[in-house]
Amino acid sequence: MVGKGYTVEQEKLARYAKALGHPARIAILQFLEKQSNCCFGDVHEELPICKATASQHLKELRKAGLIQGEIEAPKIKYCINRENWEEARGLFGCFFDGSRDKEK
C-alpha cells in the first residue's frame, strides 16, 4: 500500500487519469500516437491553443509518464512513452472490467 492505504495500481491509475483530464491532452496523445516522434512546433500547430498552454499540457503528460521528450538542440522531440502507455491501457482495462463484473 502507498500513501493513505492506496495500492500502487490505484496511485498509477489516478496519475494517468489526471493527465487525461483535459481535452487538449487527449488531442496531444491522439496526435502523438500517429507519429513516431515530433517537435513541439508540430504539436502546437495541431492545437487551437497558445504555445505556453501547449507547453503546460506537454509538461503534465510528461510528469504522468505518458509521453517523453528528447532534446535535440534547439528542439525537443516528443513521443508516446510506450511502456507507460501499455501500463495505463492495462490499468484502465482492469478498472473498467472490474466494474463490469460487479454489475453482473
Stockholm file with secondary structure:
# STOCKHOLM 1.0

chainA/1-104         MVGKGYTVEQEKLARYAKALGHPARIAILQFLEKQSNCCFGDVHEELPICKATASQHLKELRKAGLIQGEIEAPKIKYCINRENWEEARGLFGCFFDGSRDKEK
#=GR chainA/1-104 SS CBTTTBCHHHHHHHHHHHHTSSHHHHHHHHHHHTSSCEEHHHHHHHSSSCHHHHHHHHHHHHHHTSEEEEEETTEEEEEECHHHHHHHHHHHHHHHHHHHHHHC
#=GC SS_cons         CBTTTBCHHHHHHHHHHHHTSSHHHHHHHHHHHTSSCEEHHHHHHHSSSCHHHHHHHHHHHHHHTSEEEEEETTEEEEEECHHHHHHHHHHHHHHHHHHHHHHC
//
